[in-house]
């Protein structure tokens, strides 16, 4: 995941030594991510992005990223240079961010999506998205405390651990050890009981930006229903299904 300390610096470090430069110079060289196509990449003989958040609406983010994801994969197959070397280091500058506000969650989601795209393999990309979404879900529960835990019991008077609706069905999860989950199950993290839903606290895969951008309907279904399963198992299931983005 992106380091918080990097958000206030000019360089935003992605995986695999890729770097985004935070700049307010609209004249920087680069292909506008909003209008980029394969012909422009070929004419440029390389892939270097210009990303101006003032020129994009949030409603456009998903399609812009989906288009770039396909172009990035094609560029890699065609051995087109991705990024330019930064000085004598091994870092590769892959784009310039203009009018970027790291405190803006929508823009931060866009940068997380770019980070996902620049992973080397589809497995690594899915793993990164999985971890970012799990972190987001954890923080939602930690900061908002919708379950209202007191003395190890939730608002529905059930002991801390797997959700009480699972317990009502006499389901015992093998990954629960001493009231703590020992695996990172994204489906369990997205699940909310009837008590929380009545309070308006719920998660749908299609409403989570990274999931909605990169996963098709069947993959979203897998992410929704794969409770009690570890991360590795869920990602393998996602890879079996063809992407429909």
C-alpha positions as CSV (number, residue, x, y, z in Angstrom):
1,X,0.0,0.0,0.0
2,X,1.1,3.6,-0.5
3,X,3.0,5.0,2.4
4,X,1.3,7.9,4.2
5,X,4.7,9.7,4.5
6,X,5.0,9.8,0.7
7,X,1.7,11.7,0.2
8,X,3.2,15.0,1.2
9,X,6.3,14.5,-1.0
10,X,6.7,15.1,-4.7
11,X,7.3,11.5,-5.4
12,X,4.6,8.8,-4.9
13,X,6.2,5.4,-4.8
14,X,4.4,2.6,-6.5
15,X,5.3,-1.1,-6.6
16,X,8.2,-2.4,-8.7
17,X,10.2,0.8,-8.5
18,X,7.6,2.8,-10.4
19,X,7.2,6.5,-9.4
20,X,4.5,9.2,-9.9
21,X,5.6,12.8,-9.7
22,X,3.3,15.2,-7.9
23,X,3.5,18.4,-10.0
24,X,1.4,21.5,-10.7
25,X,3.1,22.1,-14.1
26,X,0.4,21.6,-16.8
27,X,3.2,21.7,-19.4
28,X,5.0,18.5,-18.3
29,X,5.5,16.0,-21.1
30,X,3.3,13.0,-21.0
31,X,0.3,11.3,-22.6
32,X,-3.0,12.6,-21.2
33,X,-4.5,9.5,-19.5
34,X,-8.0,10.8,-20.3
35,X,-7.4,10.6,-24.1
36,X,-4.6,8.1,-24.4
37,X,-4.9,5.4,-27.1
38,X,-2.6,2.8,-28.7
39,X,-1.7,5.1,-31.7
40,X,-0.4,7.8,-29.3
41,X,1.6,5.3,-27.4
42,X,3.2,4.0,-30.6
43,X,4.0,7.5,-31.8
44,X,5.5,8.4,-28.5
45,X,7.5,5.2,-28.5
46,X,6.9,4.9,-24.7
47,X,4.4,5.2,-22.0
48,X,4.6,8.3,-19.8
49,X,1.4,9.7,-18.3
50,X,0.0,13.1,-17.6
51,X,-2.8,13.0,-15.1
52,X,-4.7,16.3,-14.4
53,X,-7.4,15.8,-11.8
54,X,-8.9,19.2,-12.8
55,X,-9.7,17.8,-16.2
56,X,-11.4,14.6,-15.0
57,X,-14.7,14.0,-13.4
58,X,-15.1,11.3,-10.8
59,X,-17.7,9.6,-13.0
60,X,-15.0,9.2,-15.6
61,X,-12.4,7.5,-13.4
62,X,-13.5,4.0,-13.9
63,X,-13.6,4.0,-17.7
64,X,-10.3,5.9,-17.9
65,X,-8.6,3.3,-15.7
66,X,-10.1,0.4,-17.5
67,X,-8.9,1.8,-20.8
68,X,-5.4,2.4,-19.4
69,X,-5.3,-1.1,-17.9
70,X,-5.8,-2.7,-21.3
71,X,-3.3,-0.3,-23.0
72,X,-0.7,-1.1,-20.3
73,X,-1.0,-4.8,-20.8
74,X,-0.7,-4.4,-24.6
75,X,2.3,-2.1,-24.2
76,X,4.0,-4.8,-22.0
77,X,3.4,-7.5,-24.5
78,X,4.7,-5.3,-27.3
79,X,7.7,-4.4,-25.2
80,X,7.0,-0.7,-25.3
81,X,9.1,1.2,-22.8
82,X,7.0,2.0,-19.7
83,X,8.2,5.1,-17.8
84,X,11.5,6.9,-18.0
85,X,14.5,6.4,-15.7
86,X,14.9,8.8,-12.9
87,X,18.6,10.0,-12.7
88,X,20.9,7.1,-12.0
89,X,18.5,5.2,-9.8
90,X,16.5,2.1,-10.8
91,X,13.2,4.1,-10.4
92,X,11.0,4.6,-13.4
93,X,8.8,7.7,-13.6
94,X,5.5,6.6,-15.1
95,X,3.5,9.8,-14.8
96,X,2.9,13.2,-13.5
97,X,0.0,14.1,-11.2
98,X,-1.4,17.6,-11.6
99,X,-3.8,19.2,-9.1
100,X,-3.6,16.1,-6.9
101,X,-4.9,16.4,-3.3
102,X,-3.9,13.4,-1.2
103,X,-6.6,14.2,1.3
104,X,-9.2,13.7,-1.5
105,X,-10.4,10.1,-1.1
106,X,-11.6,9.9,-4.7
107,X,-8.2,11.0,-6.1
108,X,-6.5,8.6,-3.6
109,X,-8.6,5.8,-5.0
110,X,-7.4,6.7,-8.5
111,X,-3.8,6.5,-7.4
112,X,-4.4,3.2,-5.7
113,X,-5.9,1.9,-9.0
114,X,-2.8,3.1,-10.9
115,X,-0.6,1.3,-8.4
116,X,-2.6,-1.9,-9.0
117,X,-2.2,-1.6,-12.8
118,X,1.6,-1.3,-12.5
119,X,2.0,-4.6,-10.8
120,X,3.7,-7.2,-12.9
121,X,1.2,-10.0,-12.8
122,X,-2.6,-10.3,-12.6
123,X,-2.1,-12.3,-9.3
124,X,0.0,-9.5,-7.8
125,X,-2.6,-6.9,-9.0
126,X,-5.5,-8.8,-7.4
127,X,-3.5,-9.3,-4.2
128,X,-2.8,-5.6,-3.9
129,X,-6.5,-4.7,-4.5
130,X,-7.5,-7.3,-2.0
131,X,-5.2,-5.8,0.7
132,X,-6.2,-2.2,0.1
133,X,-9.9,-3.0,0.2
134,X,-9.5,-5.1,3.4
135,X,-7.6,-2.3,5.0
136,X,-10.4,0.2,4.1
137,X,-13.1,-2.2,5.5
138,X,-11.1,-2.6,8.7
139,X,-10.8,1.1,9.1
140,X,-14.5,1.6,8.6
141,X,-15.3,-0.7,11.5
142,X,-12.5,0.6,13.7
143,X,-13.2,4.3,13.2
144,X,-17.0,4.1,13.2
145,X,-17.5,1.2,15.6
146,X,-21.0,0.3,14.2
147,X,-21.1,-2.9,16.3
148,X,-20.7,-0.9,19.5
149,X,-18.6,-3.5,21.2
150,X,-18.6,-3.3,25.0
151,X,-17.0,-5.9,27.3
152,X,-16.4,-8.2,24.3
153,X,-20.0,-8.1,23.2
154,X,-21.6,-6.3,20.2
155,X,-24.8,-4.3,20.2
156,X,-26.8,-7.4,19.6
157,X,-25.4,-8.9,22.9
158,X,-23.3,-11.5,21.2
159,X,-19.6,-12.2,22.1
160,X,-16.9,-10.7,20.0
161,X,-15.8,-12.9,17.1
162,X,-17.6,-14.0,14.0
163,X,-20.9,-12.1,13.3
164,X,-23.8,-13.3,15.4
165,X,-25.9,-14.1,12.3
166,X,-23.3,-16.8,11.5
167,X,-23.4,-18.1,15.0
168,X,-27.2,-18.3,14.9
169,X,-26.8,-20.9,12.1
170,X,-24.3,-22.8,14.2
171,X,-21.5,-22.2,11.8
172,X,-18.1,-22.7,13.3
173,X,-15.2,-21.1,11.5
174,X,-11.9,-23.0,11.7
175,X,-10.0,-19.7,11.4
176,X,-11.3,-18.2,14.7
177,X,-8.7,-18.5,17.4
178,X,-9.3,-16.9,20.8
179,X,-12.0,-14.5,19.4
180,X,-9.7,-13.4,16.6
181,X,-9.7,-14.2,12.9
182,X,-6.4,-15.7,11.8
183,X,-7.0,-15.1,8.0
184,X,-7.8,-12.1,6.0
185,X,-11.2,-12.9,4.5
186,X,-12.6,-10.0,2.4
187,X,-16.0,-11.6,2.2
188,X,-16.4,-11.7,6.0
189,X,-15.2,-8.1,6.2
190,X,-17.9,-7.0,3.7
191,X,-20.6,-8.9,5.5
192,X,-22.9,-6.9,7.8
193,X,-25.7,-8.3,9.9
194,X,-29.4,-7.3,9.8
195,X,-28.8,-5.0,12.8
196,X,-26.2,-3.0,11.0
197,X,-28.1,-2.9,7.7
198,X,-31.1,-1.4,9.6
199,X,-28.6,1.3,10.7
200,X,-27.6,1.9,7.0
201,X,-24.2,0.3,7.5
202,X,-23.5,-2.1,4.7
203,X,-21.0,-2.8,1.9
204,X,-21.7,-3.9,-1.7
205,X,-18.8,-4.9,-4.0
206,X,-20.1,-2.7,-6.8
207,X,-19.9,0.3,-4.4
208,X,-16.2,-0.2,-3.6
209,X,-14.2,1.7,-6.2
210,X,-11.3,-0.8,-6.8
211,X,-13.6,-3.8,-6.9
212,X,-16.0,-2.2,-9.3
213,X,-13.3,-0.9,-11.6
214,X,-11.3,-4.2,-12.0
215,X,-13.7,-7.1,-11.4
216,X,-16.6,-8.4,-13.4
217,X,-20.0,-9.5,-12.1
218,X,-19.0,-13.1,-11.3
219,X,-15.9,-12.0,-9.6
220,X,-17.9,-9.6,-7.4
221,X,-20.2,-12.5,-6.5
222,X,-17.2,-14.5,-5.4
223,X,-16.0,-11.6,-3.3
224,X,-19.4,-11.4,-1.7
225,X,-20.0,-15.0,-0.8
226,X,-16.6,-16.5,-0.1
227,X,-16.9,-16.3,3.7
228,X,-14.6,-18.3,6.0
229,X,-12.0,-18.6,3.2
230,X,-8.4,-17.3,3.3
231,X,-7.0,-14.7,0.9
232,X,-5.1,-17.2,-1.3
233,X,-8.1,-19.3,-1.9
234,X,-10.3,-16.4,-2.9
235,X,-7.7,-14.9,-5.2
236,X,-7.3,-18.2,-7.0
237,X,-11.1,-18.3,-7.5
238,X,-11.0,-14.8,-8.9
239,X,-8.2,-15.7,-11.4
240,X,-10.3,-18.6,-12.8
241,X,-13.1,-16.3,-13.9
242,X,-12.4,-14.2,-17.0
243,X,-12.4,-10.5,-16.4
244,X,-15.4,-8.7,-17.8
245,X,-14.3,-5.1,-17.2
